[in-house]
Amino acid sequence: MSRSVPAGTILQFCITLLLLSAANRPLHAQSAPANPLGLSIHHATASVANLEKESLWYQHIFGFQRGPRLGSGGFLSYQMTMPGTRIDLVWQKGSARHGIANDAAEQGWLHIVFNTKDVAQTYLYLKQKGTDVKAYRDKDGKIQHLALHDPEGNEIGIAGD
């Protein structure tokens, strides 16, 4: 049975890898080697309703480069890249965003988080670009991380190094 990926589900592949690595064995820090397979994140994928609008937003706001459109028929995608980072945006015929009931989050990944060297400057840049960016500050008022949403409501976080 084929099942489409909800538009709000991001990075499911990555969580699957994490779950598989921990399945059926207890985690003991003193006996488990750190990252024995040498894993790093290759890319994240978001299923979207409007592939063109979303890809242009990621280009304009974050500076991703859009690769050629891939796929045909009921599955289309763009690989959005910048040095060291790749996000795939996919459109699947029949996919739909699942609603959130009673302020409970949908199961699966809730957001993707990028690092930046200057979170305060990034905040100003994103405000200037007209995004819905929100700054989260520590007790001294220093910005610790940011949250914003793409045009379809997918959450993106940005943390300071």
N, C-alpha and C positions, 0 to 999 in steps of 0.2 A: 504494500500500500504506500503510495507516494504522499508525503506530507510537506507542505510549504513551510518555510522558516518565517516566523512573525517578524515584522519590520523592526520591532523594539528589541529583538534578540541580537546581541552583538558578542562576538568572540566565543561562540559556543565550541568551536574547535579547540580553543585554548583550555577551556575548563574541562573538556573531555580528556585532554592529555594529562591534566593535573589529577583528575579522578582516577584515570587508569594507572598512573604511577603510584597512587596510594591504595589502590584496591587490594583487598584481601591480605593486608599485612599491617601490623601496628607500626606507627612511626616512632622511632627512638633516635633522638638527635645524636646520641653518642655512638650508635652503631650504623646509621645510615650515611653513606657518602653524600656530600653536597653535589647535587645535579650530576648524578652518575652518567647520564646520557648526553650531557653537554647541551641541553635544550635551551633554545631562545625562541622568542616569538617571531614567526615568519611574517604573518599578516593577520588582520582581523577582517571579518566580512559583516556587512550590514545589508539586510534585505530592505528595499525602499519601494515606495509607490511611484515616485517620479524620478527616474534615473537621471535625466538631463538636469533637472533643477538641483538635485542633491549634489551631483558631481560639480556643477558650476559653483555652488556654495562652498564646497571644500577647496576648490581652486582659489576663489576670491578671498575667503576668510583665512585659510591656513597656508596657502601657497602650494598645495599639492599639484603635481603635474598629472594630467589625465591621459592615460594610455588610449589606444584604439578601442572602440567598442567591440566586445567579444560576445559570442553566442548568436543564437537565432531563435525565431519562433517564440516559445514560451519562456525563454531564459536569456537575459541580456546582462552584461556587466561591464564595468570599467575598473581597471586597476589604477588606483590613485597613489602616486608615489612622491616621496621626497627622500633625501639621503638618510638611509637607515630605517625608514618607515614605509609601510604599505598598508593601505586599506582597500578592500574590494567592496564596491557598491554593486548590488545585484538587484535586478527586477525579475520576479517570477510571476507568470500568469496565475491568477487565482490567489496570490498571497494577500493577507489582510493583517492589519494591526489589531492586536487583542486589547480590549479595554481593561482598565484597572478598576477593580471594585473595592469600595470601602477604604480607599487610600492604601490598599495593600499592593505591593509591587508584584509585577508579573515574574514568574520564575524564570531563571536564566540570567544572563549577564545584564546588569543595569546600566552600565556605561563603560566607556573606554577613557583612560587617563593618559595624557602626555606629560612629559617633563619639560620644564623650561628653566633657563638659568636666571631669568629676571621676571618673577611672577607679577610684580607691580607694574612693570613696563608692558607686559603682556595684557594685563587688565586694561590699561589705558588704550592700547592698540585695539582690543576687541570692542571696547566702548565706542571708539571712533568709527569702527566698521559697522556699528548699529546692531550688534548682537545683544542677546538677553543675558549677557555675562553677569554672574553674581560672585562677589568676593567673600571668602570665609577667612576671618581674621583671628589671630590669637588674642590673649588677654591684653597685650600691649598695643593692639591695633594693626600689627603687621599682617599683611596678606599671606596666608599659608597655602591656599589653593583656590581654584576657580571652578565654576560650573556654568555651562551654557548649553544651548540646544540647537541642533540643525533645523532646517525648515519643517521636517516631519516630526520633530520632538525628541529625537534620539539624543540622550545626554552625553556630553563630552566634558571630561574633567581635565584640569591642568594643574599640576603640582610643581612647586619650586624645588630645585635640586637641593 
